[in-house]
Structures are given as C-alpha cells and as structure tokens.
C-alpha cells in the first residue's frame, strides 16, 4: 500500500470516529491556510536551497553544505512526530533510506519539534538525521512556515505537541514539504501541500534521484554558481520571496 493510501485510510477512520467539532476545525484551518496563497509564495524547484546548520537528536551539527559535498540531498519538512501522518511518512522514508544512499544521496527530516519535547514512543528512530529547526527559522526562509490557528492549538496540545517555550514563534509549523537539492545547492524537485494528510510518495523521491545519480558531469558544490533565482533578503527570516515563475520541476497543491 502506498504512503498516501495509508494516510487516506487513516483519515477516513479518523473522520468516522472523531468528534465532529474537531473534524470541522481541521477542515476550516486547512481551507483558511490554502486561501493564504502560501504555496504560491514558497520556495520551489529552480531556486537555491537556503544554507542551514541544524542539530540532530544527539546534538550533532548537520549542515546542508556538508551533505552536498557527498551528493544530492532530500530535505523533508514535517510538523513533529506527535502527528500520526508524520510518523507514517518517517517510516516510509526509512524504508527507502538504503536506496537513497545507493543513489549517492542523503536524506534528512526537519521539524520545529525540540528533542526534549518529543513524546516517548516505542517507534524505532529512523536511520537518517532528524533535525531541530528552532522557531521554524529554516522553514520561514523557505516560505513554508505558518502560524497554527488558535482553534487548533488545544487540539494539537492534546495530541502531544509541546512547544519548547512560550511565544508566538513556537506555534509556527511547516507545510508538509519535500525538497530534492542537487550537489550545486539548486532545488531540482519540490513538493508542497497545505493538506497535512498528503505527502510525497517515496517512490517519487527515488525516481527523481535516479537520473541525478546517472549524470556524469558531477561537480563539487560551488555556492552561488547556479544561484540564478534567490529569495529577497530584506526582512530576515520571514522575508517575502521573489517571483517563482517557471520552476524546473515541482509538485504543489
């Protein structure tokens, strides 16, 4: 069964069994988020991935640059593993991790969920780094961060979400988003969705990585060599993005 088939089955069961008021709250929030036009403004294929250095669960620093030295990188943004859909996605990514490595690529998952706030779980840790994006700063630079609606905050808290500290920024979450970045730092494929129950199929990730692995003109990453289109720098982490026209490859909803 595909990842999205699993998610649809889970969502169907949830809709049948959950409090109708909660189901309606999720639908209202999802519709309102789509209406903001966040997907249209977000970073997409054809642009350079913002450089980042984030810490994994063991406190080790992981930088995009260090990963790109080895080859292409898959960067998957997710809200947190208190989210059942995120747990399903992480498990599906773990299942293809060896194939990703065989294609000369790396895989990381990025979340604003602080390690100390992760719920205790018997779920096996994935074989790739889970990186802590404090206050969703990298997600903001990608244009995919949004404030969780006031209506959903107590529902998410009940599901296990624990902000690391007080403050508006701790209610920022990323869209479900996957970026595939080539060794020059350019995004060659992007998946963005305001529907938290929809994620990129792992098979599609492998399909994008395969031709990258076959290319013979591999070069060492040289930052700026192919940074043809970049985001505006004014305004810091929440700066508006440049015009994202004619991306080379993208899937959005």
FIFIDREN-499398 format. One record per atom (N, C-alpha, C): residue in three letters; x, y, z. Coordinates in steps of 0.02 Angstrom, whole numbers, plus 50000, padded with zeros to 5 digits. Atoms other than C-alpha are relative to their C-alpha. Layout:
<recs>
AlaXYZ ...
</recs>
This chain:
<recs>
Unk500424994050000 Unk500005000050000 Unk500445006250000 Unk499604993850004 Unk500675017249954 Unk499915004150064 Unk500034995749941 Unk501025030350087 Unk499345003850002 Unk500614996050000 Unk499555041150033 Unk499374995850007 Unk500575004549988 Unk498385026150029 Unk499934998550074 Unk500025001049927 Unk498855022650210 Unk499705006150034 Unk500244993849968 Unk498525040850253 Unk499265001049987 Unk500714999350014 Unk496845041050166 Unk499584995350042 Unk500365004849958 Unk496315025450260 Unk499975002450072 Unk499984997349932 Unk496865033250424 Unk499535005950007 Unk500434994049998 Unk495975049550384 Unk499264998049998 Unk500695002350004 Unk494375040150339 Unk499774997450068 Unk500185002649934 Unk494385030950505 Unk499955005650051 Unk500024994449954 Unk494765047050598 Unk499355004049992 Unk500604996150013 Unk493325056250515 Unk499374996550026 Unk500585003949977 Unk492115042250559 Unk499954999950076 Unk500005001149928 Unk492635041050741 Unk500135006150044 Unk499824994249960 Unk493225058250796 Unk499395004450014 Unk500504994949985 Unk492195072150873 Unk499895004249937 Unk500134996150061 Unk491325080950726 Unk500265007250006 Unk499754993249991 Unk491835097650801 Unk500745000549985 Unk499285000150015 Unk493675092850789 Unk500114999249925 Unk499935001050073 Unk493465086650611 Unk499865006649963 Unk500174993650032 Unk492635103150564 Unk500555005150011 Unk499474995249985 Unk494025113050649 Unk500604998949953 Unk499465001550047 Unk495345104150544 Unk499835002349930 Unk500204998150068 Unk494365107250385 Unk500025007649992 Unk499994992750004 Unk494155125750424 Unk500725002649997 Unk499314997749998 Unk496005127850464 Unk500354998549934 Unk499685001950064 Unk496545118650306 Unk499775004549944 Unk500274995550052 Unk495405129150196 Unk500295007050007 Unk499734993349988 Unk496005145250278 Unk500745000449980 Unk499305000150018 Unk497825140250253 Unk500095000249924 Unk499965000150073 Unk497555136350069 Unk499845006949972 Unk500204993450024 Unk496725153350048 Unk500545005350008 Unk499464995049990 Unk498295162450109 Unk500475000449940 Unk499545000050057 Unk499215157849950 Unk500714998250018 Unk499335001649977 Unk500695151050048 Unk500394995749950 Unk499665004250048 Unk501085137949916 Unk500275004149942 Unk499784995850056 Unk501195151149780 Unk500635004050017 Unk499434995949979 Unk502455161149882 Unk500614996050020 Unk499465004149971 Unk503525146749943 Unk500554998649949 Unk499435002050040 Unk505225141649879 Unk499834993649962 Unk500175005750042 Unk505085129349735 Unk500604997949958 Unk499485002550044 Unk506105119649609 Unk500255005649954 Unk499704994950042 Unk507305130449509 Unk500355005450040 Unk499694995149957 Unk507895140449659 Unk500534996650044 Unk499485002749956 Unk509345138349779 Unk499714998650069 Unk500215001749933 Unk509035129549944 Unk500405004350050 Unk499634996149950 Unk509475140950092 Unk500494995650038 Unk499515003749959 Unk511055135250180 Unk499754999750072 Unk500195000649930 Unk510735128850357 Unk500484995550037 Unk499655004549954 Unk511605121050505 Unk499534998850058 Unk500475001849948 Unk510435111850623 Unk500274994250040 Unk499775005449956 Unk510655099650767 Unk499544994049996 Unk500405006050000 Unk510095081650763 Unk499824998150072 Unk500245001949934 Unk509365072050911 Unk500564998850050 Unk499435001149956 Unk511095068250980 Unk500415006350013 Unk499644993749990 Unk511635086450974 Unk500555001349949 Unk499504999150052 Unk512735084350820 Unk499765005249949 Unk500174995050050 Unk512765099050699 Unk500024996949930 Unk500045002550069 Unk512245094750521 Unk499875006049954 Unk500094994450046 Unk512465107450382 Unk499814997549931 Unk500175001850069 Unk511735107150208 Unk500634999449958 Unk499385000150039 Unk513455111050138 Unk500374993450008 Unk499635006349988 Unk514245095750220 Unk499654994149966 Unk500365005350034 Unk512875084750147 Unk500095000349925 Unk499944999250072 Unk513025091949972 Unk500684998049974 Unk499345002350021 Unk514875087849967 Unk499974992749977 Unk500065007150017 Unk514315069649958 Unk499544998849941 Unk500465001050055 Unk512955072149828 Unk499335003350014 Unk500664997049991 Unk511105076749812 Unk499724998850071 Unk500305000449933 Unk510065079449970 Unk499255000549995 Unk500724999749993 Unk508245075850008 Unk499855003250068 Unk500174996549938 Unk507565088150138 Unk499254999650008 Unk500725000949988 Unk505875083250209 Unk499805003850063 Unk500264996249943 Unk504965095750321 Unk499374996650026 Unk500605002949970 Unk503685088950444 Unk499865003550066 Unk500174996449937 Unk502745096450595 Unk500304997050062 Unk499745003349939 Unk503265083450726 Unk499744992950003 Unk500225007049998 Unk503115065250772 Unk499444998950051 Unk500645000549965 Unk501605068950882 Unk499434999449948 Unk500485000350055 Unk500725069150712 Unk500024993049969 Unk500035006850027 Unk500155051950654 Unk500224999649927 Unk499824999950071 Unk500375056650472 Unk500765000749992 Unk499284999150002 Unk502165062150506 Unk500354993450017 Unk499705006549981 Unk502545045450591 Unk499974995249941 Unk500065004250059 Unk501895036450437 Unk500505002149946 Unk499534997650051 Unk502945047450323 Unk500714998250019 Unk499315001649979 Unk504535044950426 Unk500144992649991 Unk499915007250010 Unk504275026150422 Unk500094998349926 Unk499955001350072 Unk504035026550233 Unk500685002449973 Unk499344997650020 Unk505625036950212 Unk500554995350024 Unk499505004749973 Unk506585024950324 Unk500054993849955 Unk500015006150041 Unk506055010650209 Unk500405000849935 Unk499624999050062 Unk506925018750058 Unk500705002850014 Unk499374996749983 Unk508435025550152 Unk500604996649967 Unk499435003550030 Unk509635012050090 Unk500045001449925 Unk500014998550072 Unk509085015249910 Unk500235007149986 Unk499774993150007 Unk509355033949933 Unk500775000250004 Unk499275000249993 Unk511135030449992 Unk500334996949939 Unk499725003350058 Unk511445018649846 Unk500015004649939 Unk500024995250055 Unk510985032949729 Unk500465006050013 Unk499514994849985 Unk512345043649809 Unk499715006250033 Unk500344994349970 Unk511125054949901 Unk499954999350076 Unk500134999949929 Unk510745059650081 Unk499285002050013 Unk500694998549981 Unk509085061350171 Unk499995002750071 Unk500104997349933 Unk508645072450319 Unk499275002250007 Unk500674997649985 Unk506995076850402 Unk500065005850049 Unk499944993849962 Unk506735094150477 Unk499345001850032 Unk500614998549962 Unk505495099050612 Unk500145005250053 Unk499924995249945 Unk505215113250737 Unk499914996850069 Unk500105003549937 Unk504925099950870 Unk500674999050036 Unk499385000649962 Unk506285101351002 Unk500094992950026 Unk499885006949977 Unk507105084851052 Unk499714998550069 Unk500245001249932 Unk506625087051235 Unk499244999950006 Unk500745000049998 Unk504785089051190 Unk499714994249961 Unk500265005750038 Unk504665073251086 Unk499644995250046 Unk500365004849958 Unk503365061151153 Unk500384993450005 Unk499685006549991 Unk504025044951225 Unk499634995049956 Unk500315004650048 Unk503715031551096 Unk500454993949991 Unk499635006150014 Unk504205013851056 Unk500194999549926 Unk499865000050071 Unk504355018650873 Unk500765000449989 Unk499295000150014 Unk506095014750805 Unk500225006549966 Unk499754993950031 Unk507115030150763 Unk500204998649928 Unk499815001150070 Unk507375032250575 Unk500765000049993 Unk499285000550011 Unk509105028950503 Unk500325006449971 Unk499754993750026 Unk509285046950443 Unk499915005450054 Unk500044994949948 Unk509515063050544 Unk499325003450004 Unk500584995749987 Unk508005071650622 Unk500285006550028 Unk499684993749983 Unk508505089950630 Unk499505004850032 Unk500424995349963 Unk507815102950751 Unk500065007049970 Unk500044993350031 Unk507285119050663 Unk499665004750050 Unk500274995849947 Unk507065130650813 Unk499625005949971 Unk500444994550021 Unk505625142950788 Unk499884999949924 Unk500135000950071 Unk505465136050611 Unk500385005049956 Unk499634994850037 Unk506835147750550 Unk500164997949929 Unk499855002250068 Unk507355137150401 Unk499354999549959 Unk500645000450034 Unk505535133750358 Unk499775007049979 Unk500194993250019 Unk505235152550360 Unk500415002449940 Unk499584997950057 Unk506695155350242 Unk499774996749936 Unk500285003450059 Unk505875142850125 Unk499305002449984 Unk500674997450012 Unk504215151850142 Unk499444995150014 Unk500515005249988 Unk503295136450207 Unk499764999950072 Unk500224999849929 Unk503045141350391 Unk499355003950006 Unk500634996649987 Unk501325146350453 Unk499824999450074 Unk500215000549930 Unk500575150150625 Unk499394995550006 Unk500575004449988 Unk499435136450688 Unk499415004150026 Unk500594996149980 Unk497665143050709 Unk499864999150075 Unk500165000349929 Unk497085147050885 Unk499524994250015 Unk500495005349990 Unk495665134550864 Unk500334993150006 Unk499685006650001 Unk496865120050832 Unk500514999150056 Unk499455000649951 Unk498135123850968 Unk499834995250057 Unk500155004849947 Unk497235114751110 Unk499924992849974 Unk500075006750029 Unk496855100150992 Unk500694997049989 Unk499325002550011 Unk498695098550944 Unk500354998750066 Unk499715001249935 Unk499205100151125 Unk499764993450029 Unk500285006349978 Unk498045085851166 Unk500304994049963 Unk499705005350040 Unk498865075751027 Unk500724998750019 Unk499325001049977 Unk500555078051110 Unk500495005449980 Unk499534994750018 Unk501285093951037 Unk500185004050061 Unk499764996249942 Unk502355102751167 Unk500495005349975 Unk499534994750020 Unk503085119651118 Unk500595000250049 Unk499415000149957 Unk504875121051183 Unk500015005850049 Unk500044994249955 Unk504495138051262 Unk499405004249979 Unk500564995650016 Unk503195151751263 Unk500195004549941 Unk499874995350054 Unk503005163551117 Unk499644998149936 Unk500375001150061 Unk502095165650953 Unk500384995549951 Unk499615003850048 Unk503535158150853 Unk499974992550013 Unk500025007149984 Unk503325141650943 Unk499354996749976 Unk500605002950032 Unk501635139350857 Unk500075000249924 Unk499885000350072 Unk502435140450685 Unk500144992749980 Unk499905006850026 Unk502345124250587 Unk500175000549925 Unk499885000050072 Unk502995119750413 Unk499454996249963 Unk500415004250044 Unk501915113850271 Unk500344993249991 Unk499675006150023 Unk502205095650226 Unk500365001749934 Unk499614997950059 Unk503615099050102 Unk500614995749993 Unk499395003850014 Unk505005089350019 Unk500375003649944 Unk499564997050050 Unk506455097249925 Unk500554995149983 Unk499435003950023 Unk507705087449821 Unk500505004949970 Unk499494995050016 Unk509305097549804 Unk500604996649967 Unk499425003050032 Unk510705093749682 Unk500645002550033 Unk499384998649964 Unk512545095049730 Unk500245007249993 Unk499834992950005 Unk512635113349675 Unk499585004350047 Unk500444996249956 Unk511295118349800 Unk499355002149969 Unk500624998150034 Unk509915120449672 Unk499454994850014 Unk500585004449991 Unk508185113249708 Unk499774997649932 Unk500205002850064 Unk507775101449566 Unk499304997050002 Unk500685002549993 Unk506125095049634 Unk499725002550066 Unk500324997849938 Unk504885101749762 Unk499294997450003 Unk500695002149986 Unk503295095249839 Unk499755004150059 Unk500294995949947 Unk502195106949942 Unk499254998750002 Unk500715001349995 Unk500445104150008 Unk499725003150064 Unk500324997349940 Unk499285113450126 Unk499584994750035 Unk500375005649971 Unk498415096750158 Unk500494995750040 Unk499525003649958 Unk499325089050306 Unk499944992449993 Unk500095007250009 Unk498635071850257 Unk500294997649934 Unk499715001850065 Unk499565071950090 Unk500765001050002 Unk499274999650000 Unk501435068350072 Unk500274997349933 Unk499685002550060 Unk502645064749931 Unk500144992550007 Unk499875007249999 Unk502735046249888 Unk500754998649997 Unk499295001750003 Unk504455038649924 Unk500234997849931 Unk499815002250067 Unk504455030749751 Unk500165005949955 Unk499864994150040 Unk504415048149676 Unk500685002950016 Unk499344997649981 Unk505945053049775 Unk500544996149963 Unk499515004250034 Unk506905038249704 Unk500015001449925 Unk500044998750071 Unk506285042349529 Unk500375006549982 Unk499644993750012 Unk507005060049543 Unk500754999050010 Unk499295000949985 Unk508655054249618 Unk500354995849948 Unk499685004650047 Unk508975040749488 Unk500375003549943 Unk499624996750054 Unk509415052349342 Unk500575004350026 Unk499444996249971 Unk510475063149459 Unk500604995450010 Unk499465004749989 Unk511475047649503 Unk500344997949935 Unk499735002150065 Unk511705043549318 Unk500415005449965 Unk499644994650033 Unk512405060549273 Unk500754999250009 Unk499285000849997 Unk514245060249234 Unk500375006650010 Unk499674993549994 Unk514585078849246 Unk499965002650071 Unk500044997949930 Unk514575079049436 Unk500565004950015 Unk499504995049982 Unk515475093849511 Unk499955001250075 Unk500014998349929 Unk515945099049686 Unk499545006050009 Unk500444994349989 Unk514675111149762 Unk500395006550000 Unk499714993349999 Unk515145129049723 Unk499435004850012 Unk500574995849981 Unk513965140549815 Unk499985006249956 Unk500104994150041 Unk513255153849702 Unk500074998849926 Unk499895001250071 Unk513745145749537 Unk499354999849961 Unk500635000750036 Unk511945141749493 Unk499435003350039 Unk500524996749961 Unk511025153349611 Unk499675005449957 Unk500294995450048 Unk510055161149469 Unk499435003950030 Unk500594996849972 Unk508505164949569 Unk500024998850075 Unk499965000749927 Unk508535168349756 Unk499455004150031 Unk500514996349964 Unk507355174749888 Unk500265006850019 Unk499804993449977 Unk507355192849941 Unk500304999550069 Unk499655000449935 Unk508475196450091 Unk499715004850051 Unk500274995249951 Unk507535210750172 Unk499494996550044 Unk500515002549954 Unk506515206550325 Unk500214993850039 Unk499775005649959 Unk507585192550396 Unk499674993449981 Unk500235006850013 Unk506875175050416 Unk499324999849966 Unk500655000350033 Unk505115179750360 Unk499975004649939 Unk500004995650058 Unk505655189950209 Unk499574997349944 Unk500405002450057 Unk504495189350058 Unk500454996949948 Unk499615003450050 Unk505065178349917 Unk499945003449933 Unk500024997250068 Unk505485183249739 Unk499474996449959 Unk500495003050045 Unk504375178849592 Unk500214993049982 Unk499835006950014 Unk504345159949575 Unk499654997849936 Unk500315001850063 Unk503935158049391 Unk500414994649966 Unk499705005250041 Unk504305143049280 Unk500504995750038 Unk499555004549966 Unk505045130949407 Unk500184994149956 Unk499795005550044 Unk506045116749330 Unk499624993650015 Unk500385006049983 Unk505105103249424 Unk499695001050068 Unk500334998849936 Unk503815104749560 Unk499334996650002 Unk500685002549991 Unk502255097049631 Unk499715003850058 Unk500324996349947 Unk501105108149730 Unk499264998949998 Unk500735000549997 Unk499315107849788 Unk499735005950037 
</recs>
